[in-house]
Amino acid sequence: MRRASHSSFILSPVAHAVSRLAMLATLGLAAAGPGHAQAPAGAESAAAAPPLALKSTPMLAEGVSKAPEDEGPTFVFGDRISGRPDLETVIEGNAELRRGATSMRADRIEYYQPDDQLKSTGHVRINNAGNRFEGPELQLKLDRFEGFFTTPRYSFLQNGGNGQAERVDFIDDKHLTAHRATYTTCERNNEESWKPAWELTATRVDFDLDQEVGVATGAVVRFKDVPILAFPKVSFPLSDKRKSGLLPPTLGLSSLNGFEIRQPYYFDIAPNRDATFSPAVMSKRGVDLAGEFRYLEPTYRGQVSANVLPGDKLRGRDRWSYSLQHVGAIDTGVSAIGGVGLNLNLNKVSDNDYWRDFPLTTGQVTQRLLTQDASLSWGKGYFSSSVRALKWQTLQDVSSPIIPPYDRLPQLTAAYTRVDAPLLGLGSGFDWSAEADFTRFSADQNLTKQPNGSRAFSRLQVSRPWLAPWGYITPKVQLHASSYQFDSPLANGATSASRVVPTFSLDGGLQFERDASYFGRSFTQTLEPRAFYVRTPYRDQSYLPNYDSGVNSFNFATVFTENAFVGNDRISDANLLTLGVTSRLLDPATGAEAVRLGIAQRLRFDDQRVSLPALGTTPVPGALPVTDRVSDLLVGASVNWVPQWTFDSTVQYNPKIRQSELASIGVRYNPGNYRTVSAAFRRQRNISEQIDVGWQWPINDLWGDKGQDLGAGRGQGGGRYYSVGRLNYSTLEKKLVDAVVGIEYDGCCWIGRVVLQRSQNSTATASTRILFQLEMVGFSRIGSSPLETLKSNVPRYQYLRDKISPPSRFTTYD
């Protein structure tokens, strides 16, 4: 049979007779019988002819024929093509075959059509949907993608994992087995002496590209050619997709627990549910059993976690904790009612020392006040209501006792709110609301020094805003009413009490704008003066207990409010005027704020007589009546002149003593990804004075290596060191309060982290722990993870590897 040079043709699933006629017509062969075709003159120029169409009979793995139209056409190219119709095709020299998402290149490709058997030799390369294989010889049943590859190298699209093996057996296009194989995510270069920084070697690796997971038998993990882990059998991810199995063990060393090793096991229960069981051995304490369960549904979500440490060797007792967070709605099945919201935040530990021995990560207000909070809420239209039960667990310390907050068992609330609505025939434009609250308060009376009781509270509020482009004015009227029932008599012998307090306020402001230019930049400059007057008559409340009220902080968010207290047990009397002015520089193109300057001060016409009682035997801020006619001066500034720099400050200045009562000054420099430095100074006169510094910065910058801008979550290239940390220093006590200091190294396919954390547990004690971790990117992490510690302590900290980036669709092309 003659050969055609520089030819190409298509193996297409069409009828046998049509394919044969097409081939004969294309090559111009005479129908002289099988095996006796004569090539016409000029056959050497067959490259210009249209492609051949030959029959293909694809078979299922079970041996059942599929409909030919289910398979796409197969294209082949090469320097020389020869073959017999419906029997065999041979492509030599730059041989190439393509079908669907699969392309193959080799020096020689032979395809025997009756058995669907393909054999490729010499520099064989396969690209199967972006997964690549290279080796000297391949035998494959093309339709079923079943066969073997000798001594191939391979790489996977999803995470860049690659390796080599003595032999790879293809079960189908999604499943393969590699014998005497290696695996790593380190990017291979063309040097013959190249060795990856880390590598998994195994006698056998089963790759499931459908589930994106690999299972290695007889596996050893080497880092810098040193064995660090060995497994009889281990599974690992080929992407960031979840899967059940053993997670890498975590190692830790701390002054409280000693040496600690924890071995988690992950359960991928369903796409919206998972669980982790994490037993640990602590050299100073014993065996800790920890677990977590998470769930996510269309209308609710939550997680449950628990720890049990039987027979703590240091404390001589059993230790435990649990936490449950749930947020969601319950469908009542009644259309008139609809859904009911259910929120749960339940936390409890075994003893008062738990917070000191095991730092809590449940998002509590403090480490020593744990909430057990459950609420049901319902709303429809303008109406909303809720039922709540709140109980506190207070972890007491003899050297620093805490007055416990009041439990609310139960709390019932209801509210009806209208905005821009009509009111009593006076026309529209009114904002009005009615609120009601009934709460049962209980706590340890030996600590609170006041009786437990129940309180019913209501508030009616009506305002009428007038808004215009140049400013606004808003008069408002409020009526507060409360009724109390006490378990034991007050100091005056009363077991009940009531109070009604009206409040009137008037809020107004103006808006001026002009074009301005500073330091060569054009701005829209604003001037926004504001005046806020409030009048609340005095009502004696000194005989009432204080269940939930506290003094409002003096800042720009609270200086323009009616009540000097937060909560509903104290309504401050007031006859005062608050004056303030704000000026801003705005970018005229984007509206971005470059500078904000503000100042505010209260002018008091009458003494404020309502104050807070002491908590137990402890005086609290606001316990004394306010008699100053002129309040402290509140000054604030925020500057974001360029995106890299941010400055923010607030100062409460006392003009009488010419000192600041409170001051908070902060600055942050953030010129790009992984480069951030922040510093803050916070001062409360005669109480605290602290300097807080946090940073993440590449150390390589010191010798001029600026790295690459690969984007957030991808690092800045290999071979880079990063310094990370946060220091909190008390200038009054002249000591370091808390500290987190660490080093990260990015080796492209691996990341090393070492972090030292020091936490102040009390005025006299502190705990220290070392967190070290080796992250083999796209494979696993070994050690005690410092990532959550860095994320929660270092402002604007960024992970060097956030998650596996999805590959571009163009990477599937070859």
C-alpha positions in Angstrom: 0.0 0.0 0.0 1.4 3.4 -0.9 1.9 6.1 1.7 0.6 9.7 1.5 2.9 12.4 2.8 1.9 15.4 4.9 -1.7 14.0 5.2 -4.5 14.4 7.7 -7.9 12.7 8.0 -10.9 12.2 10.4 -12.0 9.0 12.1 -15.8 9.8 12.2 -18.6 7.6 13.6 -20.6 7.3 10.3 -22.1 4.4 8.5 -19.6 1.7 7.2 -20.6 2.1 3.6 -20.4 5.9 3.7 -17.0 5.9 5.4 -15.6 3.4 2.9 -16.9 5.4 -0.1 -15.5 8.6 1.3 -12.1 7.0 1.7 -12.1 5.6 -1.8 -13.3 8.9 -3.3 -10.7 10.9 -1.3 -7.7 8.7 -2.3 -9.0 7.9 -5.7 -8.6 4.2 -5.2 -10.0 1.6 -7.6 -12.4 -0.9 -6.1 -10.1 -3.8 -7.0 -10.9 -5.8 -3.9 -9.6 -5.7 -0.4 -5.8 -5.3 -0.2 -5.4 -4.7 -3.9 -6.0 -0.9 -4.3 -3.8 0.9 -6.7 -2.6 4.5 -5.9 -3.2 7.0 -8.7 -0.6 9.2 -10.1 0.1 12.3 -8.1 -0.7 10.6 -4.8 2.3 12.3 -3.2 0.3 15.6 -3.2 -2.5 14.1 -1.2 -1.9 16.7 1.6 -4.2 19.0 -0.3 -7.1 16.5 -0.4 -10.0 16.7 2.0 -9.7 14.5 5.2 -10.6 10.9 5.2 -13.7 9.6 7.0 -13.4 6.1 8.5 -15.8 4.2 10.7 -15.3 3.9 14.4 -17.1 1.5 16.7 -16.8 2.7 20.2 -17.5 0.2 23.0 -18.5 0.7 26.7 -16.3 -0.6 29.4 -18.8 -3.4 29.9 -18.5 -4.4 26.2 -21.8 -2.9 25.1 -21.7 -0.9 21.9 -22.5 2.8 22.2 -24.3 4.6 19.4 -21.7 5.9 17.0 -23.1 9.4 17.1 -22.3 9.6 20.9 -18.5 10.0 20.0 -17.0 13.0 18.3 -14.7 12.8 15.3 -11.1 11.8 15.7 -8.5 13.9 13.8 -5.1 12.6 12.9 -2.1 14.4 11.4 1.4 13.4 10.5 4.2 13.5 7.9 3.2 10.1 6.5 -0.1 8.3 6.8 -0.8 4.8 5.6 -3.4 2.2 6.4 -6.2 -0.2 5.2 -9.8 0.9 5.3 -11.6 -0.3 8.5 -8.5 -2.1 9.6 -5.5 -0.1 10.5 -4.0 3.4 10.3 -0.3 4.2 10.7 0.9 7.8 11.3 4.7 8.4 11.2 6.7 11.6 11.8 5.2 14.3 14.0 2.2 12.0 14.5 -0.8 13.6 16.2 -4.2 12.4 17.1 -7.1 14.5 18.6 -10.5 13.5 19.9 -12.7 15.7 22.1 -10.6 16.9 25.1 -7.8 14.4 24.4 -4.8 15.1 22.2 -1.8 12.7 21.6 1.6 13.3 19.9 4.3 10.8 19.2 6.9 9.8 16.6 4.7 6.9 15.5 1.0 6.1 16.1 -0.6 2.8 15.0 -4.3 2.4 15.3 -6.0 -1.1 14.7 -9.7 -0.3 14.3 -11.4 -3.6 14.8 -9.9 -3.9 18.3 -9.9 -0.1 18.9 -6.2 -0.6 19.8 -3.8 2.3 19.6 -0.1 2.0 20.0 2.2 5.1 20.2 6.0 5.0 20.4 8.7 7.6 20.7 8.3 10.9 22.7 4.6 10.1 23.4 2.6 13.0 24.9 -1.0 12.9 26.0 -3.1 15.9 27.1 -6.4 14.6 28.5 -8.6 17.6 29.5 -5.4 19.4 30.7 -3.8 16.4 32.5 -0.6 15.6 30.7 1.5 12.4 30.4 4.8 11.9 28.6 6.8 8.7 28.0 8.4 6.4 25.5 5.5 4.0 24.8 1.7 3.9 25.2 -0.9 1.2 24.4 -4.5 2.3 24.7 -8.0 1.3 23.7 -9.0 4.7 22.4 -12.7 4.7 23.0 -12.6 3.3 26.5 -9.3 5.1 27.3 -8.0 1.8 28.7 -4.4 0.7 28.5 -0.9 1.4 29.9 2.0 3.9 29.6 5.6 2.9 30.3 7.8 5.1 32.5 5.7 8.2 32.0 5.9 11.6 33.7 2.6 13.2 34.5 1.0 16.5 35.7 -2.5 17.3 36.7 -4.3 20.5 35.7 -6.3 21.2 38.8 -3.5 21.8 41.3 -0.3 21.4 39.3 0.6 18.1 41.0 3.1 16.0 39.0 5.3 13.0 39.2 6.6 9.9 37.4 6.2 6.2 37.5 7.5 2.9 36.2 4.1 2.3 34.6 0.7 3.9 34.5 -2.4 1.8 33.9 -5.4 3.7 32.5 -8.7 2.2 33.7 -10.7 5.0 32.0 -10.2 8.7 31.3 -10.9 9.5 35.0 -9.2 6.7 36.8 -5.6 5.5 36.6 -3.0 3.6 38.6 0.7 4.5 38.8 3.2 1.9 39.9 6.5 2.8 41.7 5.3 6.4 41.5 6.2 9.8 42.9 4.0 12.9 43.4 4.7 16.5 44.3 3.3 20.0 43.5 6.7 21.5 43.0 7.0 22.8 39.5 9.4 20.8 37.4 12.2 22.5 35.4 14.1 21.1 32.5 17.3 20.3 34.4 18.3 16.7 34.5 19.4 17.0 38.2 16.1 18.6 39.3 14.7 17.3 42.5 11.5 18.6 44.2 11.7 20.2 47.6 9.1 17.6 48.8 7.9 14.4 47.3 5.7 11.5 48.0 6.9 8.1 46.9 4.7 5.0 46.8 4.7 1.5 45.5 1.2 2.3 44.0 -0.9 5.4 43.6 -4.5 5.3 42.5 -5.7 8.6 41.0 -9.4 9.4 40.8 -9.7 12.5 38.7 -13.5 12.4 39.0 -13.4 12.7 42.8 -10.1 14.7 42.6 -8.3 12.5 45.1 -5.2 10.2 45.1 -4.7 7.1 47.3 -1.1 6.0 47.9 0.0 2.6 49.1 3.4 2.2 50.9 3.8 5.9 50.9 6.8 7.9 52.2 6.9 11.7 52.3 10.3 13.3 51.9 11.2 16.9 52.5 14.6 18.0 51.3 15.2 14.3 50.6 14.7 13.5 54.3 11.8 11.1 55.2 9.4 12.9 57.5 6.2 10.8 57.2 5.4 7.2 56.3 1.9 5.6 55.7 0.8 2.1 54.8 -2.0 3.8 52.9 -2.9 7.5 52.6 -5.2 9.6 50.5 -4.5 13.2 49.4 -6.3 15.8 47.4 -5.8 16.7 43.8 -7.6 20.0 44.3 -9.1 21.9 47.3 -12.2 19.7 47.1 -13.2 18.2 50.4 -12.7 14.5 51.1 -12.9 12.1 54.0 -9.7 10.8 55.6 -6.9 11.4 58.0 -5.7 15.0 58.0 -2.0 15.8 58.8 -1.1 15.6 62.4 -0.5 18.9 64.3 2.3 19.3 66.7 2.6 22.0 69.4 4.7 23.1 72.3 3.5 25.4 75.1 4.2 26.2 78.7 0.7 25.1 79.7 0.3 21.8 77.9 3.8 20.7 77.1 4.4 18.8 73.9 1.1 18.2 72.1 0.3 16.0 69.1 -3.2 16.0 67.6 -4.4 13.7 64.8 -7.6 14.9 63.1 -9.9 12.7 60.9 -12.2 14.5 58.5 -15.6 13.2 57.5 -17.1 14.6 54.3 -20.6 13.6 55.1 -22.4 15.5 52.3 -21.8 18.6 50.2 -23.4 20.7 53.0 -22.3 18.7 56.1 -19.0 17.6 57.5 -17.3 16.7 60.8 -13.9 16.4 62.2 -12.7 14.2 65.1 -9.4 15.4 66.6 -7.9 13.3 69.5 -4.7 14.7 71.0 -2.0 13.7 73.5 -0.6 16.4 75.8 2.5 15.5 77.7 1.5 17.5 80.8 -2.2 16.7 80.8 -3.2 13.5 79.1 -5.6 12.6 76.2 -7.9 15.2 74.8 -10.9 14.2 72.6 -12.2 17.0 70.4 -14.8 17.1 67.6 -16.7 19.5 65.4 -19.8 19.1 63.2 -20.9 21.7 60.6 -24.0 22.0 58.5 -25.3 24.4 55.9 -28.9 24.4 54.5 -30.8 26.9 52.4 -32.6 28.4 55.4 -30.1 27.7 58.3 -26.5 27.0 59.2 -24.4 26.2 62.2 -21.7 24.2 63.9 -21.2 22.2 67.1 -17.9 21.6 68.8 -16.9 19.8 72.0 -13.8 18.8 73.9 -13.3 16.2 76.7 -10.1 15.8 78.7 -10.6 13.0 81.2 -8.4 13.2 84.3 -6.4 16.3 83.6 -3.0 15.5 85.3 -2.3 19.1 86.1 -5.7 20.0 87.6 -6.7 16.6 88.9 -10.2 16.6 87.4 -12.1 16.0 84.2 -12.2 19.0 81.8 -14.7 19.6 79.0 -16.3 22.3 76.9 -18.9 22.6 74.2 -20.1 25.3 71.8 -23.1 25.4 69.5 -23.9 28.2 67.0 -27.0 28.1 64.9 -28.6 30.8 62.7 -31.6 30.2 60.5 -35.4 30.1 60.1 -38.1 27.5 60.7 -40.9 27.2 58.3 -44.1 27.0 60.3 -46.1 25.7 57.3 -48.8 28.4 58.0 -48.9 31.0 55.2 -50.2 33.7 57.5 -47.2 33.2 59.8 -44.4 32.2 57.5 -40.9 31.6 58.9 -39.7 32.0 62.5 -36.0 32.8 63.1 -34.0 30.6 65.5 -30.6 31.8 66.8 -28.5 29.7 69.2 -25.2 30.6 70.8 -24.5 28.1 73.5 -21.1 27.9 75.2 -20.1 26.2 78.5 -16.9 24.9 80.1 -16.2 22.6 83.0 -14.5 25.0 85.4 -13.2 28.5 86.2 -9.6 27.8 85.1 -10.6 26.6 81.6 -10.0 29.9 79.9 -6.5 30.1 81.4 -5.5 26.6 80.4 -7.2 26.4 77.0 -7.8 29.8 75.2 -11.3 29.8 73.8 -12.0 30.4 70.1 -15.8 30.7 70.2 -16.0 34.4 69.5 -17.0 35.3 73.1 -17.1 38.9 74.4 -14.2 37.9 76.8 -12.5 34.7 77.7 -14.2 34.7 81.0 -17.9 35.5 80.1 -19.5 32.7 78.1 -23.0 33.1 76.7 -25.9 30.6 76.5 -28.2 32.5 74.3 -31.3 31.3 72.5 -33.9 33.4 70.7 -36.9 33.0 68.5 -37.9 36.0 66.2 -40.8 36.7 64.0 -41.7 39.6 61.8 -44.4 40.5 59.3 -44.8 43.8 57.6 -44.1 46.6 60.1 -44.3 44.3 63.1 -41.5 42.3 64.7 -41.2 40.3 67.9 -38.8 38.0 69.7 -38.5 35.6 72.6 -35.0 35.2 74.2 -33.3 33.3 77.0 -29.8 34.4 78.0 -27.6 32.9 80.7 -24.0 33.7 81.5 -21.3 31.5 82.7 -18.7 33.7 84.6 -15.3 32.2 85.0 -14.1 33.7 88.3 -10.6 34.5 89.4 -9.9 35.0 93.1 -7.3 37.7 92.3 -9.6 39.5 89.8 -13.3 38.8 90.4 -16.0 39.8 87.9 -19.5 41.1 88.7 -21.6 38.8 86.6 -24.0 40.2 84.0 -27.7 39.5 84.6 -29.3 36.5 83.1 -32.5 37.2 81.0 -34.9 34.3 81.6 -36.9 35.2 79.6 -36.9 38.4 77.5 -39.9 39.2 75.3 -39.8 42.1 72.8 -42.2 43.6 70.2 -41.9 46.5 67.9 -44.0 48.3 65.3 -42.1 50.7 63.0 -43.2 53.0 60.2 -41.0 55.3 58.0 -42.3 58.2 55.9 -45.8 57.4 56.9 -49.0 59.3 57.8 -49.8 60.0 61.4 -53.2 60.9 62.9 -54.4 62.8 59.8 -51.3 65.1 59.9 -50.1 64.0 56.5 -47.2 61.7 55.6 -43.5 62.1 56.2 -43.5 60.9 59.8 -41.2 58.3 61.2 -42.8 56.6 64.3 -42.5 53.5 66.3 -43.7 51.7 69.4 -41.5 49.2 71.3 -42.2 47.0 74.3 -39.9 44.8 76.3 -40.5 42.4 79.3 -37.4 40.9 80.9 -36.9 38.7 84.0 -33.4 39.5 85.5 -31.5 37.2 87.8 -28.0 37.0 89.1 -26.1 36.2 92.3 -27.3 38.8 94.8 -24.3 38.4 97.0 -22.2 39.8 94.2 -24.6 42.3 92.6 -25.9 43.7 96.0 -29.3 44.4 94.5 -32.5 42.4 94.2 -33.5 40.3 91.2 -36.7 41.3 89.5 -38.8 41.8 86.4 -39.0 44.9 84.2 -41.6 45.9 81.6 -40.3 48.7 79.4 -42.0 50.6 76.5 -41.0 53.5 74.3 -43.1 55.6 71.9 -41.2 57.7 69.3 -42.4 60.2 66.7 -40.1 62.3 64.4 -40.7 64.4 61.3 -37.6 64.9 59.1 -37.5 67.8 56.6 -34.8 67.1 54.1 -33.3 69.4 51.4 -30.0 69.4 49.4 -28.7 72.2 51.6 -29.5 70.5 54.9 -32.0 68.9 57.2 -34.0 69.4 60.4 -35.6 66.7 62.5 -37.8 67.2 65.6 -38.4 64.1 67.7 -40.5 63.2 70.7 -40.0 60.1 72.9 -41.9 58.7 75.8 -40.2 56.1 78.0 -42.3 54.1 80.6 -41.0 51.3 82.9 -42.5 49.1 85.6 -40.6 46.9 88.0 -41.4 44.0 90.3 -38.7 42.9 92.7 -38.1 39.5 94.5 -37.1 41.3 97.7 -37.7 44.9 99.0 -35.6 47.8 98.0 -33.8 50.0 100.5 -37.1 52.0 100.9 -39.1 48.9 101.4 -40.8 48.9 98.0 -41.3 45.7 96.1 -42.5 47.5 92.9 -41.7 50.7 91.1 -42.6 52.6 87.9 -41.2 55.5 85.9 -42.3 57.7 83.0 -39.9 60.0 81.2 -40.6 62.2 78.2 -37.8 63.4 75.8 -37.7 66.1 73.1 -34.9 66.5 70.7 -34.2 68.7 67.7 -31.5 67.8 65.2 -30.4 70.0 62.3 -27.5 70.4 59.9 -26.3 72.3 56.9 -24.3 71.2 53.9 -21.9 73.6 52.1 -19.7 72.6 49.2 -17.0 74.3 47.1 -14.3 73.3 44.6 -10.8 73.3 46.2 -7.3 72.4 45.3 -4.5 71.3 47.7 -1.0 70.1 46.9 -1.9 70.0 43.2 -5.1 67.9 43.6 -8.6 69.0 43.0 -11.3 68.2 45.5 -14.9 68.9 46.5 -14.6 70.4 50.0 -17.6 70.2 52.3 -18.5 72.2 55.5 -21.1 70.4 57.5 -22.2 72.2 60.7 -24.6 70.4 63.0 -26.6 71.3 66.1 -28.4 68.8 68.4 -30.6 69.9 71.3 -32.2 67.5 73.8 -34.5 68.2 76.7 -35.4 65.4 79.2 -36.9 66.4 82.6 -35.4 65.0 85.7 -37.0 61.9 87.2 -35.6 60.4 90.4 -34.2 56.9 89.5 -31.6 56.5 92.3 -33.8 53.9 94.1 -34.0 51.7 91.1 -31.6 48.8 90.5 -29.4 48.8 87.4 -29.8 45.6 85.4 -28.5 46.6 81.9 -27.5 50.2 81.8 -24.0 51.6 81.3 -22.4 54.9 80.3 -22.2 55.7 76.6 -18.7 56.2 75.3 -17.9 59.8 74.4 -17.3 59.6 70.7 -18.8 60.9 67.4 -21.3 58.1 67.2 -22.9 58.8 70.7 -22.4 62.6 71.2 -25.5 63.3 69.0 -27.8 60.9 71.0 -30.6 61.7 73.5 -29.6 59.4 76.4 -26.2 59.5 78.1 -26.7 55.8 79.0 -27.1 52.6 77.1 -29.7 50.2 78.3 -33.2 50.9 79.7 -32.7 51.2 83.5 -31.5 54.8 83.4 -32.8 57.7 81.3 -30.6 60.7 81.8 -32.1 64.1 82.4 -30.8 66.6 79.9 -31.0 70.2 78.9 -28.1 70.5 76.6 -27.0 71.5 73.1 -24.3 69.6 71.1 -22.5 71.6 68.5 -20.3 70.1 65.9 -18.8 70.7 62.5 -17.2 68.3 59.9 -15.2 69.1 56.8 -14.3 66.6 54.2 -12.2 66.5 51.0 -13.8 64.4 48.4 -12.5 63.2 45.0 -14.8 64.9 42.5 -14.6 61.9 40.1 -15.2 59.0 42.5 -16.5 60.5 45.7 -13.7 58.9 47.7 -13.0 60.6 51.0 -9.4 61.8 51.2 -9.6 63.8 54.5 -12.2 64.1 57.2 -11.9 66.6 60.1 -14.5 66.8 62.9 -15.0 68.6 66.2 -17.9 68.5 68.7 -18.7 69.8 72.2 -21.7 69.8 74.5 -23.1 72.8 76.2 -25.0 71.9 79.3 -27.6 74.3 80.7 -28.6 72.3 83.8 -26.7 69.7 85.9 -27.3 66.1 85.0 -28.6 64.6 88.2 -29.3 61.0 87.0 -26.3 58.7 87.5 -25.4 55.1 87.7 -25.1 53.1 91.0 -22.0 51.2 91.8 -21.7 47.5 90.6 -21.7 45.7 93.9 -19.0 47.5 95.8 -17.2 48.8 92.8 -17.6 52.4 91.5 -18.3 52.7 87.8 -17.8 55.6 85.4 -20.9 57.8 85.4 -21.6 57.2 89.1 -21.3 60.9 89.9 -23.7 63.6 88.6 -22.4 65.7 85.7 -22.1 69.4 86.6 -19.7 70.7 83.9 -21.4 73.4 81.8 -19.0 72.7 78.9 -18.0 69.2 78.1 -14.7 67.8 77.0 -13.8 68.7 73.4 -14.1 65.8 70.9 -11.7 66.1 68.0 -11.3 63.6 65.2 -9.3 63.3 62.0 -9.1 60.7 59.3 -6.7 61.0 56.3 -6.5 58.7 53.3 -4.6 61.0 51.0 -3.2 58.1 49.0 -4.5 54.5 49.1 -1.3 53.3 50.7 -1.5 55.5 53.8 -4.3 55.7 56.3 -4.3 57.9 59.4 -7.1 57.9 62.0 -7.4 59.7 65.4 -9.9 60.6 68.0 -9.0 62.8 71.1 -11.2 63.7 74.0 -9.6 66.9 75.4 -10.4 68.3 78.8 -10.0 72.1 78.7 -9.9 72.5 82.5 -6.8 70.4 83.1 -5.5 70.9 79.5 -5.0 67.2 79.1 -6.6 64.5 77.0 -8.9 62.1 78.9 -9.0 59.6 76.0 -6.8 59.4 72.9 -6.6 56.9 70.1 -4.2 57.5 67.2 -3.5 55.0 64.5 -1.6 54.9 61.2 -1.3 52.2 58.6 1.0 51.8 55.6 -0.2 49.2 53.1 1.6 49.7 49.7 0.5 46.3 48.3 -0.2 42.6 49.0 1.8 41.2 51.9 3.2 44.6 52.8 1.4 46.2 55.7 2.6 48.0 58.9 0.2 49.5 61.4 0.8 51.3 64.7 -1.7 52.6 67.3 -1.5 54.6 70.5 -4.4 54.3 73.0 -4.5 56.3 76.2 -7.1 56.6 79.0 -5.8 59.1 81.6 -4.5 57.4 84.8 -5.9 54.0 83.7 -4.1 52.6 80.7 -1.6 53.6 78.0 -0.7 51.2 75.3 1.3 51.1 72.1 0.2 48.5 69.5 2.3 47.6 66.5 1.4 45.0 63.8 3.1 44.1 60.5 3.5 41.6 57.6 6.5 42.4 55.4 8.9 40.6 53.1 12.3 40.5 54.6 13.8 40.2 51.1 13.0 43.8 50.6 16.0 44.6 52.8 18.4 43.5 50.0 16.4 44.8 47.1 14.4 41.7 46.1 10.9 43.1 45.6 9.4 39.8 44.4 6.5 39.4 42.0 3.0 40.8 42.1 1.1 37.5 41.8 -2.0 38.8 43.5 -3.6 38.1 46.9 -3.5 34.5 48.1 -0.6 33.5 45.8 2.5 34.9 47.5 5.2 36.9 45.8 7.3 34.2 44.4 9.6 31.5 45.7 12.6 32.1 48.0 11.0 34.9 50.0 10.9 35.4 53.8 8.2 37.3 55.5 8.2 38.8 59.0 4.8 38.8 60.7 3.8 39.9 64.2 2.0 42.1 66.6 3.2 43.7 69.9 1.1 45.3 72.6 3.1 47.2 75.1 1.9 49.0 78.3 3.8 52.2 78.9 2.3 52.6 82.4 3.3 49.1 83.5 6.4 49.1 81.4 5.9 45.6 80.1 4.9 43.7 77.1 1.2 42.6 77.5 0.7 40.4 74.4 3.0 39.4 71.6 2.9 37.4 68.4 6.1 37.2 66.4 6.9 34.9 63.5 8.7 34.1 60.2 7.2 32.7 57.1 9.2 31.3 54.2 7.7 30.7 50.7 9.4 28.0 48.8 6.9 28.0 45.9 5.6 24.5 46.5 6.1 24.6 50.3 5.7 27.2 53.0 7.4 27.1 56.4 6.1 29.1 59.4 7.4 29.5 63.0 5.4 31.8 65.3 6.0 32.6 69.0 2.8 33.7 70.9 2.8 35.1 74.4 -0.6 35.9 76.1 -1.2 37.6 79.4 -3.6 35.5 81.5 -3.7 37.7 84.6 -1.7 40.5 86.1 0.9 38.0 87.3 0.8 35.1 84.8 1.3 34.6 81.1 1.4 31.6 78.8 3.8 31.1 75.9 3.6 28.7 73.0 5.5 28.0 69.8 3.6 27.3 66.6 5.5 25.7 63.7 4.1 24.4 60.5 5.3 22.9 57.2 2.8 23.4 54.4 3.3 21.3 51.3 1.1 23.4 48.9 -1.8 21.6 47.5 -1.0 18.5 49.5 -1.1 18.9 53.3 0.0 20.9 56.3 2.1 19.4 59.1 2.6 21.0 62.5 0.5 23.3 64.7 -1.2 25.9 62.5 -0.5 29.5 63.4 -2.8 30.8 60.6 -5.8 31.6 62.7 -3.5 33.3 65.3 -1.9 35.5 62.7 -5.3 36.3 61.0 -6.9 37.4 64.3 -3.9 39.3 65.6 -2.1 40.9 62.7 -4.2 43.7 61.0 -4.7 43.0 57.3 -2.7 39.7 57.4 -2.9 37.8 54.1 -2.4 34.0 53.6 0.5 33.2 51.3 -1.8 30.6 49.7 -5.4 31.3 50.2 -6.7 28.4 48.1 -6.0 26.6 44.8 -6.7 29.0 41.9 -9.0 27.5 39.3 -7.1 26.8 36.1 -7.8 28.8 32.9 -10.0 26.9 30.4 -7.2 27.6 27.8 -4.8 25.3 29.7 -6.7 22.3 28.4 -5.4 23.0 24.9 -2.2 21.4 23.6 
